[in-house]
């Protein structure tokens, strides 16, 4: 189990680094948007490439940081039943959800999007907009983002199994116990 936990820590570190790095792309997108709007209003100049660059940057931030969001447990959960379950049952729900929903969804998305990325790369396809950008880089973000999400799902699965088997303490249960003690 210690080897798997080492792998989990490496995946966590990778997704933390990438999540923090791509969060800066949002600032770049905002700055591009502001400059583009200003030049359009003041000088009647605009560029479809700059508009598309904003979309590409936002797409990169959203897709690449999705794994970091999962790591931080910041993704959307439906807590109607989950929140009322004992902690051990919650861990089993997360294990089941990861194995039967998250990982298959990620793998199917990668499988279906990869041929599109390859085709767009080989053709050198460019956006239909005048002055638009090439398409394959933004399409490549889909399998990359879902690949990182699948890796983070694997990391979360390893951690949940380690908690269930007693190989790792449950930080959530410890925090809950500490909060109740106050």
Helices and strands as residue ranges (DSSP letters): H 2-43, H 48-71, H 79-82, H 87-97, I 98-102, H 103-123, H 136-165, H 171-181
